[in-house]
Amino acid sequence: MRKIVEMKDKVTIIIGVALCTFFLIVLATTLTRSMMIGFFDLLPVYILMGIVIVMMFYEAFIDKK
C-alpha cells in the first residue's frame, strides 16, 4: 500500500513539474513573438525562467532529506 502512495506522489510531482515547465516556456515564447520586444529585453526573463525551472526540478527530484 505504501508503494502505491509513493508512486502516486511521484506521478503527481512529474505531472506538476511538466505542466509548470510547459507554461513557463510557452509564456517566454509568447513574449518573443512581439515585434516591439527585442532579444536583449527578454534576456532577464529567460535567465529568471531558467533559474526557476532548475530550482523546481531540484526541489522536486534531488532535494530529499
N, C-alpha and C positions, 0 to 999 in steps of 0.2 A: 504494500500500500504506500509506503514511504517513497519508493522509487517512482511510482506513478505521479505523486505530488511533485517530486523533483523534476520529472520530465515535463510536467505541465508548466512549472516555473521557467524552465529553460526555453520552452517553445514560446511562452508569453514574452520573455525577455527578447528573444530573437525577433519576433514579430514587431514588438515595440521599437526596438532599435532600428530595424529595417524601415518602418514607416516614418520615423523621425528623420533618419538619414535621407530618405527619398524626398520628404518635404523640404528639408534644407537645400538639397541640390536643385530641386525644381524652383525654389524661391530665388536662388542665386542665378540660375539660367534665365528666369523671367526678367530679372533686372538687367541682364546683359543685352536683351533684345531691344532696349530703348536706344534710340539714335542720339539722345542728348547726354547719355551717361557713357563716359569713356572707361577704358580698362583700368586706368590708374585711380579713377573714382571708386571703382569696385574692389580694388586690391585689399583694403582693410576688411571689407565684407568677406572676401574669400579666405583671408587669413583667420578671421574670427570663426567662420563656419568650419574651417578645417580643424581648428583647436577644439571647438565644441564636439565635432564628430569623434575626434580621437579621444577626448575625455569621456564621452558617452560609452564608447567601446571599452575603454579601460575600466570604467566603473562597472559595466555590466559583466565583463568576462574575466578580467585579470585580477581585480582587487577583491580577493576572497580571504578575509581574515577569520 
